[in-house]
Amino acid sequence: MMRFMQWLHRWVSLILVIQVLLWLISATVFTLMGHHGMSGHQYKTHSHPEMLSALTPKWPIAAVHQAYPEATQVRLTSVLDVPQYRVEHAGKTIFLDANTGELWETSIATAERIAMASYEGPGQVEMVTAVDGSDELVDWQQPGFRIAIDDDLNTRIYVDKASGDVVDHRNTPWVIADWAFRLHFMDYTGGRSFNHLLIWSAGLFSLWFALSGLILLFRNIAKGDFNPRRRSTWLEQLQSEAKPIASSCGGGGTCGLCKITYNSVVKPKATAAEKAMLSDADLAAGMRLACQHRVNHHDQIELADAQATTHLLTLVNKRQLSPSIVELTFTAADTLHYQAGQFLQFNIPHRDTVVTRHYSMATAATEQQLVFTVRNMPAPATGLPAGIGSSYLTKLEAGQQVEAVGPFGDFVRTSDNQHTQLFIGGGAGIAPLRALLQDELQQPQPRNCVFFYGARQENELCYREEFSGSDAVTYTPVLSEESWSGATGYVHETVANWLAEQDVSQLDVYVCGPPLMLNATLEMLAAANIPRERIRLDDFGI
């Protein structure tokens, strides 16, 4: 529950920050434009209505009462110096020519003259168009005319056909102001009203943000996070001592990499993050996440990857496996012992600091060379940076060196049964799965191996020839965005169809791929009643 609250708190804060920025931007627009600039009335004539005493209707008021005996109100006004009666009758307004008693009619020519009588700018009529209302006028959706004026503000004048009234003036500054009002009022219908569902939702989000923020604040105070004398977490302590411990989430408890084991008799209570990231067996054995517990010098801990050391790697070969994935082959200056499925933590120089990125070995353990597959992460949009780690590594040339720490990880093969080994992967998740497959096939009596690999297009199928040409692996590539002779759709859907015909109690499952694919696959495996302890996964530490 607390993890969900933290997740929702972060996203709600992002939504609110965006809306605050929109308020600031729109308020700046209001300040710069001013009331007159936002009105759309820069060239509108501000004239007083004609005095009633100056109007001389030829059709007398008595005739109006005789024609409309049930009228509740009769008003006399004028349009272009022509008198007009406005009669409230049977719940609607009737407009009459006060000289003839006939219904008022506004022709195109009359509408043009009415518009120009309300206009005092430098332009001339460019076009007159008959319309039935306009998106620019929320409260007017009646037949009328749109008179476009050729001027510097692109003025539009709307005239009502039934009454001959000038409904309003609109121009380009008004459009800018209108969008500023939409952003400011969060009302994208143009109604300029605070009374709508979106702003109610924003209010509820703000209330949730405030309440959840208070809960998280009190939780952090209780944990001593604001105490200048607070004890460090085990992750902070081990990192300060340059001990080999992996982490990619900065201590947020979301990557599950900083594993330690408590050898003390009394072990700390597992947190929600640990229950989500570690198995029941790991928790029972005393395994915890170093970022979740503070240092207590009475505790005895053991690093999950105590054998990890720093290695200097030299690039010896680089080749393109797919349009986005590059295979890099290194040699190490010293002997590096690892298990298939483990990864190294690369130290990537970036500006004045060093960032770390994790990449799994793509071959079974060997003392000769280390092979990695790196997905090139381009800039998601103009002005945004490309992936730091992938950009650096894929630009390396043969002979150049990079520092890495490891090995880390427990994404390794089972060895205590004769179950079918099911591998499910996608994208750059091919690396540890390929290593695990090679390792299994090198055993004296390899078990049955089934491999499903998902990609968008055929040219993204990494190591396709290697797996297709192996009699020891049942290989099924699946494409999601291209028609071909093989399986199509999402890889987890193809696996679900295969599982429907299998004895799921005789399976060990290994999953690695992009987060969306990984989550969908785990949901599918749960629906297929495969126990969680029979599933091993590598989520790239994200």
C-alpha positions in Angstrom: 0.0 0.0 0.0 2.8 2.4 0.9 4.6 1.7 -2.4 1.4 2.4 -4.3 0.9 5.7 -2.3 4.5 6.7 -3.2 3.9 5.9 -6.9 0.6 7.8 -7.0 2.0 10.7 -5.1 4.8 11.1 -7.6 2.5 11.1 -10.6 -0.1 13.4 -9.0 2.7 15.8 -8.2 3.8 15.8 -11.9 0.2 16.5 -13.0 -0.1 19.4 -10.5 3.3 20.8 -11.4 2.2 20.8 -15.1 -1.1 22.6 -14.2 0.7 25.2 -12.1 3.0 25.9 -15.0 -0.1 26.3 -17.3 -1.6 28.7 -14.7 1.6 30.7 -14.7 1.9 30.8 -18.5 -1.8 31.8 -18.9 -1.6 34.4 -16.2 1.5 35.9 -17.9 -0.5 36.1 -21.1 -3.3 37.9 -19.3 -0.9 40.4 -17.8 0.9 41.1 -21.1 -2.3 41.4 -23.2 -4.5 43.3 -20.8 -8.3 43.4 -20.7 -8.7 45.3 -24.0 -6.2 43.1 -25.9 -8.1 39.9 -24.8 -11.6 41.2 -25.6 -11.3 41.0 -29.4 -12.9 44.5 -29.5 -9.8 46.5 -30.7 -11.7 47.7 -33.7 -15.2 47.6 -32.4 -17.2 50.8 -32.3 -18.5 51.7 -28.9 -21.7 53.6 -29.6 -24.7 54.4 -27.5 -28.2 53.1 -28.6 -30.4 55.6 -30.4 -32.8 57.6 -28.2 -36.4 56.1 -28.4 -37.8 59.6 -29.0 -35.9 59.7 -32.3 -37.6 56.5 -33.6 -40.8 56.9 -35.6 -42.2 53.4 -36.3 -44.9 53.5 -39.0 -46.6 50.4 -37.5 -48.0 51.6 -34.2 -47.7 49.8 -30.9 -51.4 49.3 -30.8 -51.1 47.1 -33.9 -48.5 45.1 -32.1 -50.8 44.4 -29.2 -53.6 43.6 -31.6 -51.4 41.1 -33.5 -49.9 39.6 -30.3 -52.5 40.0 -27.6 -50.6 37.5 -25.3 -47.2 39.2 -25.6 -45.6 39.7 -22.2 -43.2 42.4 -23.3 -42.7 44.7 -26.3 -39.4 46.6 -26.8 -38.6 49.2 -29.5 -35.1 49.4 -30.8 -33.4 50.1 -34.2 -31.1 48.4 -36.6 -29.2 50.8 -39.0 -31.8 53.5 -38.1 -34.7 51.2 -39.0 -37.1 50.8 -36.0 -37.6 47.2 -34.8 -40.0 45.7 -32.3 -38.9 42.8 -30.1 -41.9 40.9 -28.9 -41.7 38.4 -26.0 -44.5 35.9 -27.0 -45.0 32.3 -26.0 -41.6 32.0 -24.4 -39.6 33.2 -27.4 -38.6 36.6 -29.0 -40.1 37.7 -32.3 -38.3 40.4 -34.2 -40.6 42.7 -36.4 -39.9 45.5 -38.8 -41.6 48.4 -37.0 -42.4 50.1 -40.3 -44.2 47.2 -41.9 -45.1 44.8 -39.2 -43.4 42.0 -41.1 -40.9 39.6 -39.6 -37.4 41.1 -39.6 -35.1 39.7 -42.3 -31.3 40.2 -42.4 -29.9 39.8 -45.8 -26.2 39.3 -46.6 -25.9 42.9 -47.8 -27.6 44.1 -44.6 -25.4 41.9 -42.4 -22.3 43.4 -44.1 -23.6 47.0 -43.5 -24.4 46.1 -39.8 -20.9 44.7 -39.3 -19.2 47.6 -40.8 -21.2 50.0 -38.7 -19.8 48.3 -35.7 -16.2 48.4 -37.0 -13.7 51.3 -36.9 -10.5 49.6 -38.0 -8.5 50.0 -41.2 -9.7 46.9 -43.0 -12.3 46.1 -45.6 -14.8 43.2 -46.0 -13.0 40.1 -47.3 -15.8 37.6 -47.2 -19.3 37.1 -45.8 -20.3 33.6 -44.9 -23.7 32.2 -43.7 -23.2 30.2 -40.5 -25.2 28.3 -37.9 -23.4 29.5 -34.8 -19.7 29.3 -34.2 -17.2 27.6 -32.0 -15.8 31.0 -31.2 -19.2 32.0 -29.6 -20.2 29.6 -26.8 -23.7 31.1 -26.1 -24.7 31.8 -29.7 -25.6 28.8 -32.0 -28.2 30.5 -34.2 -28.3 31.2 -38.0 -26.3 34.2 -38.9 -23.4 35.6 -40.8 -19.6 35.7 -40.4 -18.0 38.8 -41.9 -14.3 38.4 -42.3 -12.3 41.7 -42.4 -9.0 42.0 -44.1 -6.9 43.7 -41.4 -3.8 43.2 -39.3 -5.8 41.4 -36.5 -7.8 39.1 -38.8 -11.1 40.4 -37.4 -14.3 38.4 -37.7 -17.7 39.9 -37.0 -20.7 37.8 -36.3 -24.3 39.1 -37.0 -27.4 37.3 -35.9 -29.8 36.7 -38.8 -33.1 36.8 -36.8 -32.4 40.1 -35.0 -29.7 41.8 -37.0 -27.6 42.2 -33.8 -23.8 42.2 -33.8 -23.2 39.2 -31.7 -19.5 39.9 -31.1 -16.1 40.6 -32.7 -13.3 38.0 -32.7 -9.7 38.3 -33.9 -6.3 36.6 -33.5 -5.4 38.2 -30.1 -8.8 36.9 -28.8 -7.9 33.4 -29.9 -4.7 33.5 -28.0 -6.5 34.9 -24.9 -9.2 32.2 -25.3 -6.6 29.4 -25.2 -5.1 31.1 -22.2 -8.5 31.1 -20.5 -9.0 27.4 -21.4 -5.6 26.5 -19.8 -6.3 28.7 -16.8 -9.8 27.5 -16.1 -9.0 23.9 -17.2 -12.2 24.2 -19.3 -11.3 23.1 -22.8 -14.9 23.6 -24.1 -14.3 27.3 -24.2 -17.0 28.0 -21.6 -14.6 29.7 -19.2 -16.3 28.1 -16.2 -14.8 26.6 -13.1 -17.8 24.4 -12.5 -16.9 21.2 -14.5 -15.6 17.7 -14.0 -12.0 18.3 -14.8 -11.5 20.9 -12.1 -13.4 18.8 -9.6 -10.9 16.0 -10.4 -8.0 18.4 -10.0 -9.3 19.4 -6.6 -9.6 15.8 -5.5 -6.0 15.1 -6.9 -4.8 18.1 -4.9 -6.5 16.9 -1.8 -5.0 13.4 -2.3 -1.5 14.9 -2.9 -1.7 16.9 0.3 -3.0 14.0 2.4 -0.6 11.5 1.0 2.3 14.0 1.3 1.5 14.4 5.0 1.4 10.6 5.5 4.7 10.2 3.7 6.2 13.1 5.6 5.2 11.6 9.0 6.5 8.2 7.8 9.9 9.8 6.9 10.0 11.7 10.2 9.3 8.4 12.1 12.1 6.7 10.1 14.5 9.6 11.0 15.1 10.7 7.4 15.2 14.4 8.5 17.4 13.8 11.5 20.9 15.1 10.7 22.3 12.4 12.9 20.3 9.6 11.3 22.0 6.4 10.7 22.8 5.5 7.1 21.1 2.7 5.3 23.2 -0.4 4.6 23.2 0.6 0.9 24.7 4.0 1.7 27.2 2.5 4.1 28.4 -0.2 1.7 28.6 2.3 -1.2 30.7 4.7 1.0 33.0 1.8 1.7 33.3 0.9 -2.0 31.9 -2.5 -1.3 30.5 -4.5 -4.3 26.7 -3.9 -4.2 24.5 -3.1 -7.2 21.7 -0.5 -7.3 19.9 1.3 -10.1 17.0 3.0 -8.3 19.0 5.2 -6.0 17.8 3.4 -2.9 14.1 3.6 -3.7 13.5 -0.1 -3.2 12.2 -0.6 -6.8 15.1 -2.4 -8.5 15.7 -5.2 -6.0 19.4 -5.4 -6.7 21.0 -4.4 -3.4 20.5 -7.8 -1.7 22.1 -8.6 1.6 21.6 -11.5 4.0 21.2 -11.1 7.7 23.1 -13.7 9.7 21.9 -12.3 13.0 19.5 -14.3 15.1 17.0 -11.4 15.1 16.3 -10.2 11.5 14.5 -6.9 10.6 10.9 -7.1 9.5 10.5 -7.3 5.8 9.2 -4.1 4.2 6.6 -3.8 1.5 9.3 -3.3 -1.1 11.1 -6.5 0.0 7.9 -8.5 -0.1 7.3 -7.3 -3.7 10.9 -7.9 -4.9 12.0 -11.0 -3.0 10.6 -14.5 -2.7 9.2 -16.0 0.5 12.1 -18.4 0.5 14.6 -15.5 0.3 12.9 -13.6 3.1 12.8 -16.7 5.3 16.6 -17.2 4.7 17.2 -13.6 6.0 17.7 -11.9 2.6 16.8 -8.2 2.6 17.4 -5.1 0.5 20.2 -2.9 1.8 18.4 0.3 1.0 15.5 -0.6 3.3 17.3 -0.9 6.6 19.6 1.3 8.6 23.0 0.3 9.8 23.0 -1.5 13.2 26.5 -2.5 14.2 25.1 -5.4 16.2 23.8 -7.0 13.0 25.8 -9.4 10.9 25.2 -9.1 7.2 26.6 -10.9 4.1 26.7 -9.4 0.7 24.8 -11.4 -2.0 27.6 -10.7 -4.5 30.7 -10.5 -2.2 32.9 -11.9 -4.9 32.3 -9.0 -7.2 35.4 -7.0 -8.1 36.4 -4.2 -10.5 37.6 -5.2 -13.9 39.1 -3.3 -16.8 37.5 -4.4 -20.1 39.0 -3.9 -23.6 36.7 -3.9 -26.6 37.8 -6.4 -29.3 34.8 -6.6 -31.6 31.5 -4.8 -32.3 28.7 -5.8 -34.6 25.2 -4.8 -35.4 22.6 -7.5 -34.4 19.5 -5.5 -35.3 18.7 -1.9 -36.2 18.8 -1.0 -32.5 20.9 -3.7 -30.8 24.7 -3.8 -30.9 26.8 -6.8 -29.8 30.0 -5.8 -27.9 32.8 -8.3 -27.2 35.4 -7.5 -24.5 38.4 -9.1 -23.0 39.1 -8.6 -19.3 42.5 -7.7 -17.9 42.0 -10.3 -15.2 40.1 -13.6 -14.9 36.4 -13.0 -14.4 34.3 -15.9 -13.1 30.6 -15.6 -13.5 27.4 -17.6 -13.9 25.2 -17.5 -17.0 22.5 -14.9 -16.4 24.6 -12.6 -14.2 25.5 -9.0 -15.2 28.2 -6.4 -14.8 27.8 -2.8 -13.5 29.5 -0.6 -16.1 31.1 2.7 -14.9 30.2 5.2 -17.6 32.1 8.6 -17.6 29.5 11.4 -18.0 30.6 15.0 -17.8 32.3 15.4 -14.4 30.9 12.3 -12.8 30.4 8.6 -13.4 27.1 6.9 -13.9 26.4 3.1 -13.6 24.5 1.0 -16.1 23.9 -2.8 -15.9 24.4 -5.2 -18.8 24.1 -9.0 -18.7 26.6 -11.4 -20.2 25.2 -12.9 -23.5 27.2 -16.1 -23.4 27.8 -19.0 -21.0 30.7 -18.6 -18.7 34.0 -18.4 -20.4 37.5 -17.1 -19.4 38.3 -15.9 -22.9 35.8 -13.2 -23.8 32.8 -11.3 -22.4 29.8 -10.6 -24.8 27.0 -8.0 -24.2 24.1 -6.9 -26.2 23.4 -3.1 -25.9 20.2 -1.5 -27.1 21.0 1.9 -28.6 18.6 4.4 -26.8 18.2 7.4 -29.1 16.9 10.8 -27.9 13.2 10.4 -27.3 12.6 13.9 -28.7 14.4 17.0 -30.0 16.3 18.7 -27.2 16.3 15.6 -25.0 19.5 13.5 -24.5 20.1 10.0 -25.8 20.7 7.1 -23.5 24.0 7.8 -21.6 25.2 4.3 -21.2 24.2 2.9 -24.6 25.5 6.0 -26.4 28.9 5.7 -24.7 29.3 1.9 -25.1 28.1 1.7 -28.7 30.5 4.5 -29.7 33.5 2.6 -28.3 36.0 1.4 -30.9 38.2 -1.7 -30.8 41.1 -1.2 -28.3 39.2 1.2 -26.1 38.6 0.4 -22.5 35.9 0.7 -19.9 35.6 -0.2 -16.2 33.0 -2.6 -14.9 32.2 -4.1 -11.5 30.8 -7.6 -10.9 29.5 -10.1 -11.5 26.1 -9.5 -9.8 22.7 -11.1 -9.9 20.9 -14.4 -9.2 19.1 -14.8 -12.5 20.7 -18.3 -12.9 19.6 -21.8 -14.0 17.8 -24.3 -11.7 19.7 -27.5 -11.4 17.6 -29.6 -9.1 15.1 -31.2 -11.4 14.3 -32.4 -14.9 11.7 -29.8 -15.8 11.3 -28.3 -19.2 13.2 -25.0 -19.3 10.9 -22.3 -20.7 12.6 -19.1 -21.8 10.5 -16.0 -22.7 12.3 -12.8 -23.9 12.1 -9.6 -25.9 14.4 -6.9 -27.1 17.7 -6.7 -25.3 16.5 -9.4 -22.9 18.0 -11.8 -25.3 21.4 -11.5 -23.5 20.9 -13.4 -20.2 18.5 -15.8 -21.9 21.1 -16.7 -24.5 23.7 -17.3 -21.8 21.3 -19.5 -19.8 20.4 -21.5 -22.9 24.1 -22.0 -23.8 24.8 -23.0 -20.2 22.0 -25.6 -20.2 23.1 -27.1 -23.5 26.7 -27.5 -22.2 25.5 -29.8 -19.4 26.1 -33.6 -19.8 22.4 -34.2 -20.0 20.7 -31.0 -21.1 17.0 -30.7 -20.3 14.3 -29.9 -22.8 14.5 -26.2 -23.8 11.7 -24.0 -25.3 12.4 -20.4 -26.3 9.9 -17.8 -27.2 11.3 -14.5 -28.4 9.3 -11.4 -29.2 10.2 -8.5 -31.5 8.4 -5.9 -33.6 9.9 -6.7 -37.0 11.8 -9.6 -38.6 15.1 -7.6 -38.7 15.0 -7.3 -34.9 15.3 -11.1 -34.3 18.7 -11.3 -32.6 20.7 -14.6 -33.0 17.8 -16.0 -35.1 20.1 -18.3 -37.1 21.8 -19.6 -34.0 18.5 -20.7 -32.4 16.7 -21.8 -35.5 19.6 -24.1 -36.4 19.7 -25.8 -33.0 18.1 -29.2 -32.6 18.3 -28.9 -28.9 16.0 -25.8 -28.6 12.4 -25.4 -29.7 12.6 -21.8 -30.9 9.5 -19.7 -31.7 10.1 -16.1 -32.8 7.0 -13.8 -32.6 6.5 -10.5 -34.4 4.1 -7.8 -33.1 4.2 -5.2 -35.9 4.9 -7.2 -39.1 3.1 -9.9 -41.0 5.1 -13.0 -41.9 4.9 -16.8 -42.1 5.7 -17.2 -38.3 3.8 -16.4 -35.1 2.4 -12.9 -34.8 1.1 -10.8 -32.0 2.5 -10.3 -28.5 4.9 -12.9 -27.3 3.1 -13.6 -24.0 -0.1 -14.4 -26.0 1.7 -17.0 -28.0 3.2 -18.5 -24.9 -0.3 -18.6 -23.3 -1.6 -20.7 -26.2 1.4 -23.1 -25.8 0.9 -23.4 -22.1 -2.7 -24.4 -22.5 -1.4 -27.8 -23.8 1.4 -28.3 -21.2 1.7 -29.7 -17.7 2.7 -26.5 -16.0 3.9 -28.3 -12.9 6.9 -29.6 -15.0 8.2 -26.1 -16.1 10.9 -23.8 -14.9 10.4 -20.3 -16.5 12.9 -17.6 -17.2 11.7 -14.1 -18.3 13.6 -11.1 -19.4 12.6 -8.1 -21.6 11.1 -4.6 -21.6 9.0 -3.7 -18.6 5.6 -3.8 -20.4 6.4 -7.2 -21.9 7.7 -8.4 -18.5 4.5 -7.3 -16.6 2.2 -8.8 -19.2 4.1 -12.1 -19.1 4.0 -12.3 -15.3 0.2 -11.7 -15.4 -0.2 -14.4 -18.0 2.0 -16.9 -16.1 -0.1 -16.3 -12.9 -3.3 -16.9 -14.9 -1.8 -20.2 -16.1 -1.3 -21.2 -12.4 2.5 -21.4 -12.6 3.9 -21.0 -9.0 5.9 -17.8 -8.5 8.8 -19.9 -7.1 9.1 -21.6 -10.5 9.6 -18.2 -12.3 12.9 -16.4 -12.5 13.0 -12.9 -14.0 15.4 -10.1 -14.9 13.7 -6.8 -15.3 16.8 -4.8 -16.2 16.7 -3.4 -12.7 14.0 -0.8 -13.6 
